[in-house]
Every structure is written in structure tokens, then in C-alpha cells.
Amino acid sequence: MTETDSSEDRETEGTEEAPEAPPGENRDADEQRSDERDEIDGRTLGVSVVTIATDRSLESDPAGEAIVTGLKKADHEIVTREHIGSEHDRVQSIISRMLDRDDIDVIVTGGSTSVEPGDVTVEAVEPLLGKRLAAFEDLFTSLAYEAVGTRVIAARTIAGVTEGTPVFCLPGNEDAVRLALDEIILPEIHNLVSLAREDIAQDRWAVDEAALEDGEATEDERETETTDADESEPTEEPASEPDDGGE
């Protein structure tokens, strides 16, 4: 007596697994565009770091060191490392000079941003900003409130863009600097520089156009392959009816 196959066994026998596609064959335009954007977003930026304080030096500046360490860890280049006293005209002159340099993509300052009489960074830098980044100040305040509570009321910051160069003025506190770098500046700096600078924006536009063209070509190729396959399949002629002998 022969055992009958169960319905599950019959379904398994009648089903063939589709062969896996070779690696890379199914990459679409979005994936290609992502890889090419990574090449743009991964570029090293030149940064000027400026400590503004009368009670610290480069050798005793934990906030400045935190800025430098965070930027280097993210593979950015420290083009200049400055330390200046908390003097309005001096601060404004240094930042203005950094904005004129072609090898500096970003400026980050630390110190002299609170409400003490000698804190002048915000007042000195604000007139130099072509476009202010109000969202940066709001985000920093929100994040700092979660960390230190209402003490954040005395922590002022300012950020903006001038002629394609983002400027961030941070407090002189080491923890506040790390918060601003890790949570806001480093995740967004490439996109911000790209948006602010025409040359990088054009590179990104070219990447998008090239990826789009590649995607369209790939789709055309797939349609052509499908059409060729359909045409190559033999068509079955209907079986002729048996001759009934004319009855």
C-alpha cells in the first residue's frame, strides 16, 4: 500500500526557489545616489577654532580642547587655533579675518557668551552674520535644558552663515561644547556647508542628475530584457481536433 503525499508536500515539490541575483545586480538609482552623496558628505572640512576668554590660555582650555578633539574625531582639519581676550573689537576683527580665508569652511568659537559684563562674543559676531541660524539656538537651549535645567537661561549661543561659511559661537563650558558638537553641529555640518556654498551645491546637483540618468538607463535595460524574453518564448499552437471521419 502506497502512502499518499500530503498537500503541503505536493506544494513544496511543485514550488521552485528563484535563483539569487548576483551581488550588485539589483542596485537601484537611490542606492547609487546615496553612495555618491556619501563621497560629498564625507569630505574633510577646514575649521577655525577660536577660544575667547581672559582667564584661560590654549594650555588650560578644556572647552577649546573638546572642540578640537570632536572635530578631529570626525576627520575634519583644524586650520587655525586661536586664543583671544574677551574684547569686542578684537573678537570681531579675528572672526572677520577668518571669514575672508578660502581654506576655512567652518568657524567655531568657545567662550564669552554668557551674561557677565565681559561676555561680548554674541554682540561682536552677530553683525557679521549674513543669515542667522535661529534653529541652532533653539535646539541647543532645548537640549541643554534637559541636561542642566533652568540654569540654561544664562547660556547664550549664536550661529549663522556668511558668504558660505557657517559660524557657531558656543559657551566656554566643556559639557556644553560637546553637547552642541555631538547633537547638532557634526550631524548637520556637511549638509549646511553644501546648502550655503554654490560650488558644493553644484556638485551635489551633478550627482543627482547622474544618478537619475543611471536609474533611467537601468529601467530601460530591464524593460528591453523583459521584451526580448517574451519574444524568445515559443508559442504553443492549439492541438487540432481529431478527425471524426466526416460523421
Salt bridges, closest charged atoms under 4 A:
ASP30 OD1 - ARG33 NH1 2.94
ASP35 OD2 - ARG27 NH2 2.51
ASP41 OD1 - ARG204 NH2 2.32
ASP55 OD1 - ARG56 NH1 3.82
ASP61 OD1 - ARG56 NE 3.24
ASP61 OD2 - ARG81 NH2 3.14
GLU82 OE2 - ARG97 NH2 3.97
ASP89 OD1 - HIS88 ND1 3.17
ASP103 OD2 - ARG101 NH2 2.78
ASP105 OD1 - ARG197 NH1 2.53
GLU123 OE2 - ARG156 NH1 2.73
GLU126 OE2 - ARG132 NH1 2.54
GLU137 OE2 - ARG132 NE 2.88
GLU174 OE2 - ARG178 NH2 2.68
ASP199 OD2 - ARG197 NH2 2.73
ASP203 OD2 - ARG43 NH2 3.78
ASP208 OD1 - ARG33 NE 3.85
ASP208 OD2 - ARG37 NH2 3.06
GLU219 OE1 - ARG222 NH1 3.91
